[in-house]
């Protein structure tokens, strides 16, 4: 699962798309976070190119520090 923070998406005005099959993710503390949208990133290195979708999650820096990406 590739994840990007909702605050980063908002701060940089990244374009998101509606997720085709919304679902919820359970964190270690048993809270549920909804996945409703995603962001497409194109990775390009010389001749190699790949599109990667990142699910948008409402998370903060504590999620990363506590090992819950």
Secondary structure as GFF3:
##gff-version 3
##sequence-region A 1 69
A	DSSP	beta_strand	3	5	.	.	.	ID=ss1
A	DSSP	alpha_helix	6	11	.	.	.	ID=ss2
A	DSSP	beta_strand	17	26	.	.	.	ID=ss3
A	DSSP	beta_strand	32	45	.	.	.	ID=ss4
A	DSSP	beta_strand	48	57	.	.	.	ID=ss5
A	DSSP	alpha_helix	61	65	.	.	.	ID=ss6
###
